[in-house]
Amino acid sequence: MDYNSRIASRAHGGSMLQYQTEAPGEVEVEVMLQAPVLVLNATYEPVNVCGARRALILILKGAALAEEESAKEVRSATIAMRVPSVIRLLEYHRIPYQTRVLSRKNILIRDHYTCQFCAETLPAAELTLDHVMPRSQGGKSSWENLVACCYSCNNTKGDRTPEQAAMKLLRQPRPFNLHTNRHLMRLMAHTDLRWRKYLFF
C-alpha cells in the first residue's frame, strides 16, 4: 500500500481510496502532508496548528471544513481534494489556557520549524530535536531543554552544550502555552498569507 493509500485507508476505516498526488515521489508527498495547517474553532478562533495529513483526515471524517486551500491536490478515482491551508472545526472545543503537551510536533511548532542554531527553516521530516544540555550531562527532556535542530547542526553539536561546541542558540527555549501558540501562528502567517485574515496583527 503506498503512502497516499494509507492516508485514505485511515480516514475511511480501511476502505481503499487510491489517492494520487501531483508530487512525483514519496519524499515530496511526505513533505507536502506535513505542511502546517491553521486550525480554527467553530467560532473561527485560531486554536491550533496541525499537519496537512491530519487536516485531510478531519475533513474526510466530517469533523472540519477547509476554509482556505493550497494549489496542491490529492486525488482518488472519484474525488479530488486540494490540500488545506486553513480548516475550521464543525463542533466547538473549549481550549484551556495551559501549557501544551510536550511532543516533537509541539517543539517544532514552537520553534517555527526553524533550526535553533543555523536559523534554516525546513520541513518537519528534515528536523530533529536537540537537548541543549545533553542527557549525558544531566539534561532533561523538557520545554526548556529541547529545541528544533537540523541534522547538520545536531551532528556538529554532538554530545556537547552550545557553549562547549561554540554554537549560539537563536533564543532560549520556553514552555509552549496558548499565548505562545497564537504568537507563533502570527509569525507563520508571514509564510502562508492565507492565514492572515484569521489572525490579529
Buried (B, 14 or more C-beta within 10 A) or exposed (E): EEBBBEBBBBBBEEEEBEBBBEBEEEEBBBBBBBBBBBBBBBEEBBBBBBBBBBBBBBBBEEEBBBBBBBEBBBBBEEEEBBBBBBBBBEEEEEEEEEBBEEEEBBBBBBBBBBBBBBEEBBBBEBBBBBBBBBEEEEBEEEBEBBBBBBEEBBEBBEEBBBEEBEBEEBEEBEBBBBEBBBEBBBEBBEEBEBBEEBBEE
